[in-house]
Amino acid sequence: MSPVAKFSSTAARSTSRKRLLWRLSVLTRPAAEEAVIELLGNASGLPVSSSTNLETQETTASVWFEERPAWSGRLQEFLLDGLAQIKKCGLNPGPAEISLAKVPREQWAESWKRHFPPLEIGSELLIRPSWNRRRVRKGQRVVVLNPGLSFGTGQHPTTRFCLQQLAARRRRPRAQSFLDLGTGSGILAIAAGKLGYAPIEAIEFDPEALSIARANARRNRVSGRIRFLERDVTKLPRLAERKFDVICANLISSLLESEMGRILARLAANGRLVLAGILQKEFPAIQKAYETAGMKLLASRTQGEWESGSFVWRGNPLR
């Protein structure tokens, strides 16, 4: 069992203390980001946020506490052992530096402003924080995300590729359905709602992440268009009740490969499948597996150590 970091029960609840947050962070590399996020989440029992410095190519994964967490030797050992296992799996964790720091709430908010610039997906979408007043282009749909203790912003290259494919595949005024496997903050499902996809289903295993996704959907006034489901992808029925025109599966490579049958069972005959969350060195094996199952790669993009791809059933016309 993981050593979940507990809130201190003896911390004073003065006004001055309420202005502070505690941040437990791991400094790593983009290649190990997803693994480190999972490790921190297991250690703390809380959602994890991350940001990447594009100049240094270092990623900081963080958990935020209202009060000082118990910083035990057991917790430190759990994190160090986890980082060692990540390295053994072939991922480069980089510095792998663990830190616990007291941070003013104002500094926390400002750090999000630095790491969350507005993101434009062509002329179709604008992803922006609530404090930004970027002028919206004519016909552009806006997704607004406010900073919570954890949320996704679309800055990660795999998420950005999914957003670009969502915008590119929309065929108005035709009805198109969308399935988001591993919705996380809900950003893809929300963007799909803004673009006019319907119906939309968003599946997430983590109940805390699902709660954040639902809140983000309400903030963007698309919650009525999205069906959020707490599900484990590995336990989805092998025979799907509904087929979808577009599926985004932003999952780790092992899941994309082991659950390929469940994923493909949900793709419509003329549908588009977007696979993301894949390290570049792992992409050839994923591509081969899906092509063997009858898919054809139409588009792919590599950024840093990540590669994503868009597939259709072999023999389908390009559309």
MIMARRO-356746 format. One line per 3 residues: number of its first residue (from 1); for each residue x, y, z of C-alpha. Coordinates in Angstrom, 3 decimals, padded with zeros to 6 digits, m for minus. Example, Ala and Ser with C-alpha at 12.3 -4.5 7.8 and 13.67 -1.06 7.14 Angstrom:
BEGIN
1	012.300:m004.500:007.800 ~ 013.670:m001.060:007.140
This chain:
BEGIN
1	000.000:000.000:000.000 ~ 001.312:003.451:m000.857 ~ 002.212:005.829:002.006
4	m000.468:008.461:001.440 ~ 000.755:011.811:002.797 ~ m001.622:012.950:005.543
7	m002.535:016.515:006.398 ~ m001.054:017.680:009.688 ~ m003.716:017.629:012.397
10	m001.809:020.038:014.644 ~ m001.315:022.869:012.161 ~ m002.668:026.222:013.320
13	m005.508:027.550:011.219 ~ m004.696:031.228:011.403 ~ m005.434:033.660:008.605
16	m001.739:033.908:007.786 ~ m001.401:030.120:007.430 ~ m004.382:029.994:005.104
19	m002.397:032.171:002.725 ~ 000.166:029.383:002.347 ~ 000.232:026.097:000.460
22	002.677:023.209:000.705 ~ 004.105:021.842:m002.535 ~ 005.600:018.362:m002.860
25	007.487:018.259:m006.176 ~ 009.635:016.003:m008.298 ~ 011.921:017.532:m010.921
28	012.151:015.185:m013.890 ~ 012.274:014.982:m017.696 ~ 009.322:015.009:m020.145
31	009.905:011.349:m021.044 ~ 009.153:010.295:m017.470 ~ 006.398:012.851:m016.811
34	003.426:010.479:m016.919 ~ 005.181:007.873:m014.761 ~ 006.223:010.470:m012.175
37	002.692:011.890:m012.093 ~ 001.334:008.413:m011.349 ~ 003.987:007.904:m008.656
40	003.166:011.211:m006.923 ~ m000.553:010.510:m007.152 ~ m000.107:007.092:m005.532
43	002.094:008.572:m002.802 ~ m000.258:011.433:m001.907 ~ m003.736:010.258:m002.869
46	m004.227:013.655:m004.545 ~ m004.365:014.942:m008.135 ~ m001.015:015.980:m009.616
49	m000.159:019.017:m011.733 ~ 002.870:019.381:m014.003 ~ 004.637:022.007:m016.087
52	007.616:021.887:m018.446 ~ 010.334:024.501:m018.856 ~ 010.814:024.624:m022.633
55	014.318:026.093:m022.275 ~ 015.746:023.505:m019.866 ~ 013.441:020.652:m020.977
58	012.803:019.822:m017.338 ~ 009.368:018.981:m015.973 ~ 008.129:019.665:m012.462
61	005.335:017.413:m011.181 ~ 003.672:018.725:m008.019 ~ 001.053:017.938:m005.417
64	m000.456:020.826:m003.436 ~ m001.545:020.632:000.212 ~ m003.562:023.093:002.280
67	m001.481:022.103:005.332 ~ 001.976:020.598:005.823 ~ 001.924:016.898:004.896
70	003.626:014.315:007.045 ~ 007.112:014.101:005.530 ~ 008.132:010.684:006.798
73	011.091:008.551:005.892 ~ 008.632:005.968:004.582 ~ 007.186:008.462:002.119
76	010.644:009.549:000.941 ~ 011.689:005.909:000.520 ~ 008.514:005.184:m001.472
79	009.272:008.051:m003.871 ~ 012.947:007.147:m004.266 ~ 012.121:003.485:m004.914
82	009.478:004.546:m007.445 ~ 011.929:006.795:m009.301 ~ 014.441:003.939:m009.404
85	011.797:001.638:m010.912 ~ 010.917:004.274:m013.531 ~ 014.581:004.375:m014.569
88	014.745:000.562:m014.740 ~ 011.768:000.636:m017.132 ~ 013.863:002.641:m019.591
91	012.444:006.117:m018.914 ~ 014.832:008.955:m018.175 ~ 013.737:010.670:m014.930
94	016.487:013.290:m015.277 ~ 017.417:015.054:m012.024 ~ 014.735:013.145:m010.062
97	014.959:015.763:m007.312 ~ 012.284:015.614:m004.580 ~ 011.401:018.764:m002.650
100	008.843:019.928:m000.093 ~ 008.331:023.688:000.049 ~ 006.000:026.250:001.588
103	004.540:028.468:m001.136 ~ 002.410:031.640:m000.839 ~ m000.908:031.249:m002.627
106	m000.096:034.344:m004.654 ~ 003.133:032.722:m005.888 ~ 001.237:029.547:m006.782
109	m001.282:031.535:m008.837 ~ 001.482:033.489:m010.579 ~ 003.349:030.283:m011.437
112	000.260:029.001:m013.255 ~ 000.045:032.258:m015.199 ~ 003.628:031.779:m016.388
115	003.120:028.141:m017.376 ~ m000.349:028.506:m018.914 ~ m000.276:030.901:m021.882
118	m003.263:030.941:m024.262 ~ m003.154:028.117:m026.804 ~ m004.659:028.469:m030.275
121	m005.610:025.401:m032.281 ~ m005.727:026.944:m035.748 ~ m008.710:029.185:m036.258
124	m011.063:026.727:m034.575 ~ m010.164:026.712:m030.878 ~ m008.686:028.974:m028.217
127	m007.698:027.410:m024.877 ~ m007.136:030.128:m022.299 ~ m007.138:030.752:m018.545
130	m009.862:032.946:m017.079 ~ m007.455:035.827:m016.411 ~ m006.396:036.108:m020.057
133	m008.265:038.474:m022.372 ~ m006.908:037.256:m025.713 ~ m009.209:038.523:m028.454
136	m011.284:035.730:m029.956 ~ m011.211:035.331:m033.726 ~ m014.426:035.186:m035.692
139	m015.856:031.673:m035.499 ~ m013.316:030.559:m032.881 ~ m014.595:028.438:m029.974
142	m013.181:029.202:m026.530 ~ m012.346:026.729:m023.746 ~ m011.745:028.507:m020.420
145	m009.833:026.719:m017.662 ~ m009.376:028.191:m014.195 ~ m006.483:027.019:m012.019
148	m007.396:024.506:m009.358 ~ m004.890:022.457:m007.411 ~ m004.642:020.322:m010.539
151	m005.854:020.613:m014.120 ~ m004.748:019.980:m017.700 ~ m004.121:022.943:m019.994
154	m003.492:021.437:m023.420 ~ 000.173:022.479:m023.442 ~ 001.469:018.895:m023.492
157	002.299:017.855:m027.086 ~ 000.146:014.725:m026.953 ~ m002.909:016.689:m025.780
160	m002.241:019.381:m028.382 ~ m002.177:016.786:m031.174 ~ m005.554:015.435:m030.017
163	m007.012:018.956:m029.993 ~ m005.699:019.598:m033.505 ~ m007.221:016.365:m034.778
166	m010.549:017.134:m033.115 ~ m010.708:020.479:m034.898 ~ m009.515:019.075:m038.228
169	m011.984:016.146:m038.256 ~ m015.106:018.201:m037.509 ~ m017.491:018.116:m040.481
172	m020.296:020.630:m039.964 ~ m023.263:020.405:m040.082 ~ m022.968:016.612:m039.996
175	m023.527:014.937:m036.620 ~ m020.353:013.308:m035.254 ~ m019.913:011.375:m032.028
178	m016.782:011.471:m029.856 ~ m015.239:009.183:m027.236 ~ m012.512:010.447:m024.881
181	m010.620:007.559:m023.282 ~ m008.687:008.823:m020.264 ~ m010.299:012.250:m020.110
184	m008.194:013.626:m017.224 ~ m009.127:017.298:m016.820 ~ m011.824:016.883:m019.484
187	m010.155:019.275:m021.913 ~ m010.712:017.094:m025.007 ~ m014.349:016.348:m024.216
190	m014.992:020.038:m023.494 ~ m013.310:021.073:m026.745 ~ m015.421:018.484:m028.588
193	m018.547:019.971:m027.025 ~ m017.527:023.444:m028.152 ~ m016.885:022.173:m031.675
196	m020.338:020.600:m031.903 ~ m019.614:016.895:m031.522 ~ m022.546:014.880:m030.175
199	m023.009:012.591:m028.411 ~ m019.824:012.755:m026.308 ~ m018.627:010.201:m023.760
202	m015.622:010.759:m021.501 ~ m014.150:007.846:m019.551 ~ m011.787:008.223:m016.590
205	m010.596:005.764:m013.938 ~ m009.569:008.368:m011.309 ~ m012.645:009.747:m009.456
208	m010.766:012.899:m008.397 ~ m009.809:013.703:m011.980 ~ m013.394:013.022:m013.034
211	m014.655:015.522:m010.466 ~ m012.302:018.162:m011.898 ~ m013.431:017.322:m015.446
214	m017.087:017.751:m014.526 ~ m016.337:021.124:m012.884 ~ m014.441:022.282:m015.971
217	m017.350:021.203:m018.186 ~ m019.827:023.173:m016.056 ~ m017.552:026.231:m016.220
220	m017.625:025.987:m020.019 ~ m021.392:025.320:m020.152 ~ m021.067:022.014:m021.970
223	m021.753:019.603:m019.085 ~ m025.153:018.758:m020.564 ~ m023.494:017.559:m023.761
226	m020.951:015.219:m022.142 ~ m021.571:011.891:m020.452 ~ m018.772:011.412:m017.908
229	m018.215:007.812:m016.814 ~ m015.954:006.443:m014.066 ~ m014.617:003.340:m015.788
232	m011.473:001.234:m015.998 ~ m010.506:000.865:m019.675 ~ m009.258:m002.657:m018.973
235	m012.747:m003.668:m017.800 ~ m014.855:m002.167:m020.583 ~ m017.112:m004.692:m022.363
238	m015.367:m006.241:m025.346 ~ m018.535:m005.740:m027.388 ~ m019.495:m002.057:m027.521
241	m023.081:m000.846:m027.484 ~ m022.136:002.345:m029.362 ~ m019.628:003.155:m032.105
244	m017.981:006.578:m032.303 ~ m016.926:008.695:m035.276 ~ m013.838:010.018:m033.486
247	m011.976:008.431:m030.569 ~ m009.070:009.991:m028.695 ~ m007.122:007.527:m026.565
250	m004.465:009.511:m024.701 ~ m003.151:006.566:m022.679 ~ 000.164:004.944:m021.867
253	001.551:002.640:m024.550 ~ 001.017:m000.560:m022.563 ~ m002.714:000.161:m022.322
256	m002.994:001.159:m025.981 ~ m001.506:m002.206:m026.902 ~ m003.157:m004.496:m024.340
259	m006.620:m002.927:m024.728 ~ m006.519:m002.485:m028.507 ~ m009.496:m004.791:m028.986
262	m011.684:m002.794:m026.601 ~ m010.657:000.484:m028.237 ~ m011.247:m000.673:m031.814
265	m014.596:m002.217:m030.865 ~ m015.850:001.332:m030.256 ~ m014.685:002.885:m033.535
268	m017.240:003.405:m036.302 ~ m016.628:001.983:m039.774 ~ m015.656:005.392:m041.157
271	m014.203:006.651:m037.881 ~ m010.925:008.299:m036.961 ~ m008.790:006.989:m034.093
274	m006.273:009.313:m032.437 ~ m003.619:007.625:m030.303 ~ m001.438:009.737:m028.003
277	000.628:009.498:m024.826 ~ 003.261:007.462:m026.696 ~ 007.019:007.817:m026.365
280	008.695:008.133:m029.755 ~ 010.702:004.925:m029.260 ~ 007.463:003.029:m028.508
283	005.437:004.384:m031.425 ~ 006.635:001.886:m034.111 ~ 005.373:m001.051:m032.026
286	001.999:000.633:m031.459 ~ 001.709:001.496:m035.160 ~ 002.519:m002.086:m036.168
289	m000.035:m003.530:m033.736 ~ m002.856:m001.317:m035.003 ~ m001.954:m001.791:m038.655
292	m001.976:m005.550:m038.107 ~ m005.491:m005.134:m036.696 ~ m006.630:m003.412:m039.914
295	m005.831:000.251:m039.317 ~ m003.913:002.692:m041.515 ~ m001.808:005.584:m040.218
298	m002.852:008.846:m041.865 ~ m001.004:011.452:m039.823 ~ 001.580:011.527:m037.069
301	003.543:014.158:m035.210 ~ 006.694:014.004:m033.136 ~ 007.555:016.645:m030.554
304	010.401:016.139:m028.154 ~ 010.235:012.555:m026.915 ~ 006.549:012.090:m027.785
307	004.828:010.827:m030.929 ~ 001.093:010.686:m031.680 ~ m000.852:009.264:m034.603
310	m004.224:009.417:m036.347 ~ m005.610:006.189:m037.873 ~ m008.541:005.009:m040.025
313	m009.702:001.564:m041.019 ~ m007.720:000.358:m044.011 ~ m009.642:000.875:m047.236
316	m011.599:003.889:m045.970 ~ m011.572:006.923:m048.265 ~ m009.581:009.913:m047.022
319	m012.093:012.323:m045.521
